[in-house]
């Protein structure tokens, strides 16, 4: 699999700090232990070895080789490279280097430890020398580095090529996903002026439930019970929030209350939803091919979904003209449908929907658009990532109709800030506003048990 480099004279075999080398004839060799790690610049050596070893990998057969066999081959090649350069290394450092190289061959190189860290939610690469992560809503810089810009570009190319996409000067940005479902965005020069950037939103293998969100103080139990009732009663729900506020997490959490007998069609730009029901059809958009043809948009998929006899349609996030088709579906018998939108408040979310409907290229009176929104959507769940990094539901609002040309909203639950704690965290509580939802009778008619006292101010 690799080109061989040769061997060195033997040394003592029982020293744990000695690296034992093996030549191509199977004869064991060793080098003396390194007593001072400063004798070699670790980063420089790793960079050099990465370049040399990657050049000598037979990439054509990598996927056919078992990981343990590959690990042995990589270790053998590292031995030979070190021997050829007279660069002895402690066993611990040697094993670390082999692991780094395995990550290069099979994974995403220096990002693999971050991908494996369950406390990391986002990985943000700003050029080859700067990598940030988000833990618990707080950004922090890491010591992770790429050897150079070409190294980072190689990792980006590995990500996008696995899902049949490409990124180059003619198409300098791309959305993709990793095999585990993590969402990826990459952008390169000339658009990324300071060098390639890579953003990874990690996929959770243990999606948060409403109960877990309550435990994390994202909302309280009464509000969670109310949301589950809305889903059970087939209310149409729009989840709104800024970037990283937890929209997809909330959509996953409340979707757990969809009747298991329902036929659900999900539509996403990059598949992230993890619905647990058995009757789920997952659809995903497709970018154009290199000649610019063959694109499949969310609007194409929403319109096609209407022909698939869905009970509910879930769009991961509305961003354009598909908003009109989604509203049409909500107004024509597909009750219980859900989607998300980028907006900073429930009122802003309505404005965003109006804006996106206009993208379909058909002149519709604003009053007609607002009528579609008011009759199609029943509730808006507004999320926010607060300045302390915590994600919270900040309001649950009911659409109550139109007054003239204005869509009317009433807040049922809101998050009231009360100050900051000594640790800097925002203090407050999620509380009812005292307004009884108009839909209470509809919930009761659907067999949903709702405690009317839950909406009283004194209930908290």
C-alpha positions in Angstrom: 0.0 0.0 0.0 2.9 2.4 0.7 6.4 3.0 -0.5 9.0 1.7 1.9 11.9 3.8 3.3 14.3 1.3 5.0 15.5 0.5 8.5 17.9 1.4 11.2 20.2 -0.5 13.6 18.5 -2.2 16.6 18.4 -0.7 20.1 17.1 -1.9 23.5 13.5 -3.3 23.2 12.1 -3.0 26.7 12.2 0.8 27.2 8.6 2.1 27.1 9.9 5.4 25.6 11.6 3.7 22.7 9.9 3.5 19.3 10.4 0.1 17.7 10.8 0.2 14.0 10.1 -2.6 11.5 11.8 -3.0 8.2 10.1 -4.5 5.1 11.8 -7.8 5.9 10.0 -8.0 9.2 13.1 -7.5 11.3 12.5 -5.3 14.4 14.6 -2.2 14.9 14.5 0.6 17.5 15.7 4.1 18.1 16.9 5.7 21.3 14.4 7.4 23.5 13.9 11.2 23.2 14.7 12.7 26.6 13.8 16.3 25.7 10.7 16.9 23.6 12.0 20.3 22.7 14.7 18.6 20.6 12.2 18.7 17.7 9.5 21.1 16.8 6.5 18.9 17.1 4.2 20.9 14.9 6.8 21.3 12.2 7.5 17.5 12.2 3.9 16.6 12.1 3.4 19.0 9.2 6.3 17.5 7.2 5.1 13.9 8.0 1.6 14.7 6.9 2.7 15.9 3.6 5.1 13.0 3.0 2.8 10.3 4.1 -0.3 11.6 2.3 1.7 11.8 -0.9 2.5 8.1 -0.6 -0.9 6.8 0.3 -2.6 4.6 -2.3 -6.0 6.4 -2.1 -7.5 4.1 -4.7 -7.7 1.2 -2.3 -8.1 3.0 1.1 -11.9 2.2 1.3 -11.2 -1.5 0.8 -8.8 -1.8 3.7 -9.9 -2.7 7.2 -9.1 0.1 9.7 -6.8 -2.1 11.9 -4.8 -3.2 8.8 -4.6 0.4 7.7 -3.4 1.4 11.2 -0.6 -1.1 11.1 0.5 0.1 7.6 0.4 3.7 8.7 2.5 2.9 11.8 5.0 1.0 9.7 5.3 3.9 7.3 5.8 6.4 10.1 8.6 4.2 11.5 10.3 4.3 8.1 9.9 8.0 7.6 11.3 8.7 11.1 14.2 6.4 10.5 15.0 7.9 7.2 15.1 11.4 8.8 16.9 10.2 12.0 14.0 11.7 14.0 13.5 9.5 17.1 10.2 9.9 19.0 8.6 8.9 22.3 6.1 6.0 22.1 3.3 8.2 23.3 4.0 10.9 20.7 4.4 8.2 18.0 1.0 6.8 18.8 -0.5 10.3 18.7 1.0 10.8 15.3 -0.3 7.6 14.0 -3.8 8.6 15.2 -3.5 11.9 13.5 -2.6 10.2 10.3 -5.5 7.8 10.6 -7.7 10.8 11.0 -6.2 12.3 7.9 -6.9 9.1 5.9 -10.3 8.1 7.2 -11.7 11.3 8.7 -11.4 15.0 8.8 -7.8 15.3 10.1 -7.3 17.6 13.0 -11.1 18.1 13.4 -11.7 14.5 14.4 -11.2 15.1 18.1 -13.7 17.9 18.0 -16.2 15.8 16.1 -15.8 13.1 18.8 -16.2 15.6 21.7 -19.9 15.4 22.9 -19.7 18.8 24.5 -19.0 20.6 21.2 -22.0 21.8 19.2 -20.4 23.8 16.4 -17.0 23.8 14.8 -16.0 27.0 13.1 -12.8 27.1 11.0 -11.6 30.6 10.0 -8.7 29.8 7.8 -6.1 27.1 8.5 -4.7 28.7 11.6 -7.9 29.5 13.6 -10.5 27.1 14.8 -13.3 27.9 17.2 -15.9 25.7 18.9 -19.2 26.4 20.6 -19.8 24.6 23.9 -23.0 25.3 25.8 -23.7 28.4 23.6 -20.3 30.0 24.3 -17.6 30.3 21.6 -14.0 29.5 22.5 -10.8 29.3 20.4 -9.0 25.9 20.2 -5.4 25.0 19.6 -6.4 23.0 16.5 -4.5 24.0 13.4 -4.2 22.8 9.8 -0.7 22.5 8.4 -1.4 25.0 5.6 -4.3 26.2 3.4 -3.9 23.2 1.0 -4.4 20.9 4.0 -7.7 22.7 4.9 -8.8 22.6 1.2 -8.1 18.9 1.1 -10.4 18.3 4.1 -13.1 20.5 2.6 -12.9 18.6 -0.7 -13.2 15.3 1.1 -16.4 16.4 2.8 -18.2 17.7 -0.3 -17.0 15.0 -2.7 -18.6 12.3 -0.5 -22.0 13.8 -1.1 -21.5 14.4 -4.8 -20.9 18.1 -4.5 -18.0 20.3 -5.4 -16.4 23.6 -4.4 -14.0 25.6 -6.6 -13.5 29.1 -7.9 -16.6 28.9 -10.1 -18.7 27.6 -7.2 -16.9 28.9 -4.1 -19.4 27.9 -1.5 -21.3 24.7 -0.8 -23.7 23.1 1.8 -23.2 19.5 2.6 -23.4 17.0 5.4 -21.2 14.4 7.0 -22.0 10.8 7.1 -23.4 11.2 10.7 -25.8 13.9 9.5 -23.8 16.9 10.8 -24.5 20.0 8.6 -21.5 21.6 6.8 -21.0 24.9 5.0 -17.7 25.7 3.2 -16.6 28.8 1.4 -13.3 29.4 -0.3 -11.4 32.1 -2.2 -12.1 34.4 -3.8 -15.3 34.9 -1.7 -13.5 34.0 1.5 -10.9 36.8 1.4 -8.7 35.5 4.3 -8.8 31.8 3.2 -11.2 28.9 3.3 -13.7 28.7 6.1 -15.6 25.6 7.3 -18.7 25.6 9.6 -19.9 22.3 11.0 -23.2 22.1 13.0 -22.8 18.7 14.7 -25.6 16.1 14.5 -26.9 14.9 17.8 -27.2 11.1 18.1 -29.4 11.6 21.1 -31.8 14.3 20.0 -33.3 16.4 22.8 -36.8 15.7 23.9 -39.3 18.2 25.3 -38.6 16.7 28.7 -34.9 17.3 28.3 -35.5 20.9 27.1 -37.6 21.5 30.3 -34.7 20.1 32.3 -32.3 22.5 30.6 -34.8 25.4 31.4 -35.5 26.1 27.7 -39.2 26.3 28.7 -41.3 25.1 31.6 -43.4 21.9 31.9 -46.8 23.6 31.5 -45.6 25.2 28.2 -44.2 21.9 27.1 -47.4 20.2 27.8 -49.3 22.8 25.8 -46.9 22.4 22.8 -47.4 18.7 22.8 -51.2 19.2 22.8 -50.9 21.6 19.9 -49.1 18.9 17.9 -51.5 16.2 18.9 -54.5 18.4 17.9 -52.9 19.0 14.5 -52.2 22.7 14.8 -49.9 24.2 12.2 -46.8 25.5 13.9 -44.0 27.9 12.8 -40.8 27.8 14.8 -38.9 31.0 14.6 -35.5 32.1 15.8 -32.0 33.4 14.9 -29.0 31.3 13.9 -28.1 28.7 16.4 -31.2 29.3 18.6 -32.3 25.7 18.5 -35.0 25.7 15.8 -34.3 22.2 14.4 -33.9 20.9 17.9 -37.3 22.2 18.9 -38.8 20.8 15.6 -37.4 17.4 16.4 -38.7 17.6 20.0 -42.3 18.5 19.2 -42.5 16.1 16.2 -42.3 13.2 18.7 -46.0 13.9 19.5 -47.2 13.3 15.9 -49.5 10.3 15.7 -47.5 7.2 14.6 -50.3 6.4 12.1 -49.7 9.7 10.2 -47.8 9.7 6.8 -45.2 12.4 7.2 -43.2 13.9 4.4 -40.1 15.9 5.4 -38.3 18.3 3.1 -34.9 19.8 3.8 -31.9 21.4 2.1 -29.6 19.1 4.2 -31.3 16.2 6.0 -31.1 16.8 9.8 -34.5 15.9 11.2 -34.7 12.7 13.2 -38.4 11.7 13.4 -39.0 8.5 15.2 -42.2 7.5 13.5 -42.2 4.6 11.1 -44.2 6.2 8.2 -41.8 9.0 7.3 -40.7 9.9 3.8 -37.5 12.1 3.8 -36.8 14.3 0.8 -33.7 16.4 0.2 -32.9 19.1 -2.3 -30.2 18.7 -5.0 -27.8 21.4 -6.2 -27.2 21.9 -10.0 -24.6 19.8 -11.7 -21.4 21.4 -13.1 -23.2 22.6 -16.2 -25.9 24.3 -14.1 -28.7 21.9 -14.7 -30.5 19.3 -12.6 -31.2 21.4 -9.5 -34.1 20.2 -7.3 -35.4 23.0 -5.0 -37.4 22.9 -1.8 -40.3 24.3 -3.8 -40.1 21.4 -6.3 -40.2 19.0 -3.4 -43.1 20.7 -1.5 -45.2 20.7 -4.7 -44.3 17.0 -5.3 -45.1 16.1 -1.7 -48.6 17.3 -2.2 -49.0 14.4 -4.7 -47.7 11.8 -2.2 -50.8 11.7 0.0 -49.1 13.2 3.1 -51.0 13.7 6.4 -48.4 16.2 7.5 -45.7 18.1 5.7 -42.6 19.2 7.6 -40.2 21.6 5.9 -36.9 22.0 7.8 -36.7 25.7 7.0 -38.6 27.9 4.6 -36.2 30.3 2.8 -37.9 31.3 -0.5 -40.8 30.6 -2.8 -41.7 27.3 -1.2 -43.3 29.3 1.5 -46.3 29.9 -0.7 -46.7 26.2 -1.4 -46.3 25.4 2.3 -49.0 27.8 3.2 -51.2 26.3 0.5 -50.7 22.9 2.0 -51.6 24.2 5.5 -54.8 25.7 4.1 -55.9 22.6 2.1 -56.2 19.8 4.5 -52.6 19.1 5.7 -53.3 20.1 9.2 -50.5 19.6 11.7 -47.7 20.7 9.3 -44.7 22.5 10.7 -41.7 24.5 9.5 -39.0 26.9 10.8 -37.9 30.4 9.7 -35.1 32.7 10.6 -36.5 35.7 12.4 -35.9 37.6 15.7 -39.5 37.8 16.9 -42.9 36.3 16.1 -44.0 39.6 14.4 -40.8 39.6 12.3 -41.5 36.0 11.3 -44.7 37.1 9.7 -42.9 39.8 7.8 -40.4 37.2 6.6 -43.1 34.9 5.4 -44.7 37.8 3.4 -41.3 38.6 1.9 -40.6 35.0 0.9 -44.0 34.5 -0.7 -43.2 37.4 -3.0 -40.2 35.4 -4.3 -42.4 33.1 -6.3 -42.7 35.7 -9.0 -46.5 36.0 -8.9 -48.1 39.3 -8.1 -50.4 38.7 -5.1 -52.1 41.5 -3.1 -50.5 41.8 0.3 -54.0 41.3 1.9 -54.3 38.0 0.1 -50.8 36.9 1.4 -51.7 37.9 4.9 -55.0 36.1 4.7 -53.1 32.9 3.7 -50.7 33.3 6.6 -53.4 34.0 9.2 -55.5 31.0 8.2 -52.7 28.6 7.6 -50.5 29.1 10.7 -52.0 28.6 14.2 -49.0 29.2 16.5 -45.5 30.7 16.4 -42.8 29.4 18.8 -40.1 32.0 19.1 -36.6 30.9 20.2 -33.5 32.9 21.1 -29.9 32.2 22.1 -29.5 34.7 24.9 -26.3 36.7 25.6 -25.2 34.1 28.2 -25.3 31.4 25.5 -28.4 29.6 26.8 -31.1 28.8 24.3 -34.7 29.5 25.4 -38.2 29.6 24.2 -39.0 33.3 24.6 -42.7 33.2 23.5 -45.5 31.0 22.3 -47.9 33.1 20.3 -51.3 32.4 18.7 -52.4 33.8 15.4 -56.0 35.0 16.0 -57.0 36.3 12.5 -56.9 39.6 10.7 -57.9 43.1 11.8 -58.1 45.0 8.5 -54.9 44.0 6.8 -53.0 43.3 10.0 -52.4 39.8 11.3 -53.3 39.7 15.0 -51.1 37.8 17.5 -51.5 37.1 21.2 -48.7 35.8 23.4 -49.8 32.8 25.5 -46.4 32.2 27.2 -43.4 34.5 27.4 -40.0 34.4 29.1 -39.6 37.3 31.5 -36.0 38.4 32.3 -35.4 39.4 35.9 -31.7 40.1 35.9 -28.3 38.3 35.9 -26.8 35.9 38.4 -23.3 36.2 39.9 -22.1 33.7 37.2 -23.3 36.0 34.5 -26.3 33.9 33.5 -29.6 35.6 32.6 -32.2 35.0 35.3 -35.9 34.9 34.5 -38.9 32.6 34.3 -41.3 31.3 31.6 -44.7 32.4 32.5 -48.3 32.5 31.0 -49.6 35.9 30.1 -53.1 35.3 31.5 -54.6 35.1 28.0 -56.7 32.0 27.3 -55.9 30.7 23.8 -58.7 30.7 21.2 -57.8 27.2 20.3 -58.7 25.6 23.7 -62.1 24.4 22.5 -60.5 23.0 19.4 -58.0 21.1 21.5 -60.7 19.7 23.7 -62.7 18.6 20.5 -59.5 16.8 19.3 -59.4 14.9 22.6 -56.4 16.9 24.0 -56.6 17.4 27.8 -55.6 21.0 28.5 -55.7 22.5 32.0 -57.4 25.9 31.5 -55.7 27.1 34.8 -52.3 26.7 33.2 -52.9 30.0 31.4 -53.6 32.0 34.5 -50.9 34.3 35.8 -51.2 32.9 39.3 -50.6 29.4 38.0 -46.8 29.9 38.2 
